[in-house]
Amino acid sequence: MSKVCCICKRDIDADTAPILAMSGYGNPKQLCPECDGHIVTLTESLDATEIARSIEALGESLTKSDTDDVQVIAIVTDMLEDAKEKMDAIENGSYTPEENEEDSEDEFEITEDLMETEEDRILDEEEARVSKKIDTITSWIAGAFFIATVVFLIIKSFF
């Protein structure tokens, strides 16, 4: 299955290509190996020269492809701006990768107030019990209506 890169519009193998984002309809926006390599360089490299080359290459690819995908443009633009700030910080010696790693780890931390408590589990079990009773009652009522309808039709058809 062949598609095109969401940035540069080169042909890619859709089965193995990395994904930049998902569309509103759940379709993946995939990358070619070259664009993926530039994005990896932007996010992981500590060499200002490499970052500058990747910024230039991605910007040029995005411009040449003349894409009208607003989501891709926004994502890549944000990445390029972040990479530019990172590159400037590396060049003036103020960049510390440890701070950047700590920030990304904190993003996914589950705080105490978000954790499920015993009370939450008890409430969930009670809701499940009530839902099961309601499901059983509605199933019996629907079954009774079905049987009554069949009986009515049989009586109506013979008389």
N, C-alpha and C positions, 0 to 999 in steps of 0.2 A: 504494500500500500504506500503510495507516494503522495506527499504533501509538500508544502513550501514553508520555509523558515518565516516566522512572524516578523522578523526584523529585516532581513536582507532579501527575502523572497527566493532564495536558492532552493532547489529540490532537496528533500530530506527523506529518510526512511521513517515513516510515522510510527513504526513499531518500536524503534529503539531511541528515537530522538528525545532529549530532555524537554521538560515542559517549563515555560516561563510563567504562564498563568492559565486560568480556566475562564472561558467566556461565560456570559450569563446563562447560556443554554447548556453548559457543561462540556463544551468542546475544548480540547486542549489547544493552547497556543504554543507550538513547539519551536525549538531552536535547531539550527544546523550546528555541526561541531565547532566551526570557526566562531560563531557568535557566542556559543556556550563557553568556549575557551576565553573569550574576552570578558564575559561576565564573571567567570571564575577569577580571572586576573584582577578585575575591579574589586572584588570582595575579599580575596585572600592574599594578594601580593603586598609586599612591603617595599617594593622597588618603585619609586616615583616615576622612573622612565618607562617601565612596563605599563604602569597604570595610565600614563599619558598616552602611550601608543594605543591602548585598548579604548580609552575615551575617544580618541580621534577615529579609530576604526569603526566603533559602534555608531558614533554620530554620523559618520560618512555613509555607513550602510543604511541607517535609518532614513537619511536624506535621499539617497539614490533610489531606494525602493519605493519612495513616494507613498508610503502606507497611509491609510486613512483610519486605521484602528486606534481609537482614542485610548483604550486601555493599554495597549502595547507602548504607545508614545509616552503615556504618563509614567508607566513603570520604568522604562528605559531612561527617561529624563531624570526621574528621581535617583536612579542608580548612578547616572553620570554626575549629577550634582553632589551626591554623597562621596563618590570616588574623587571628585575634584577637591572637596574639603579634606579628605583623607590624604590626597597627594600633597596638598599645600602644608598640612600638618607634618607629614613625613619630611618634606623639604626644609621646613624651619625647625625641625627637631622636637616638636611638641607632641607628636603622635605616640601613644602608648597602646600597644595591642592588648594588654591585659585589661585595661578599662573597657575596651570595646567588647571583649569576650565576656566580662562580668555583666555588662548591660544586656547582652543577648541571652544569657542564662536566666536572668531575672524575669524576662518577659513571660516565661512559661511556668513560673512558680505558682503553685496552688496555695493560696493563703488559708489561714485557719477559718475565716468566715465563709469560704467557698466549699470547704470539706463537708461531706455528708455526715450527719450526726445520727445517733440512735433514734432520736425523735423523728427525723426524716424517714428513716427506714420503717418505723412503726406506722407513720402516716401513709407511706407508700403501700405497705401491706394492707392497711385498712381500705384504702382506695381500690386496691386490686380485688379485695373480698367483695366490696359493694358492687364493683363493676361486674364481677362474675355472677352475682345474684341477679342484677338487672339484665344481663345477657341471657340467663336461664329463663327468667320470666318472659322476656320479649320473644324468645324462641318458642316457648309453649304457646303464647298468644298467637304468634304467626302460624304455628302448626294447626291450632284450633281453627283459625280463619280459613286456612287452606282446606282442611277436612270439611268444614261447613260449606265452602264453595263447591267442592267436588260433590257432596251429597245433594246440594241444591241443584246443580247442573244435571245430575243423574235423575232426580225426581222430576225436574222440569222437562227433560227429554222424553220420559216415558209417559207423562200425563199430559 
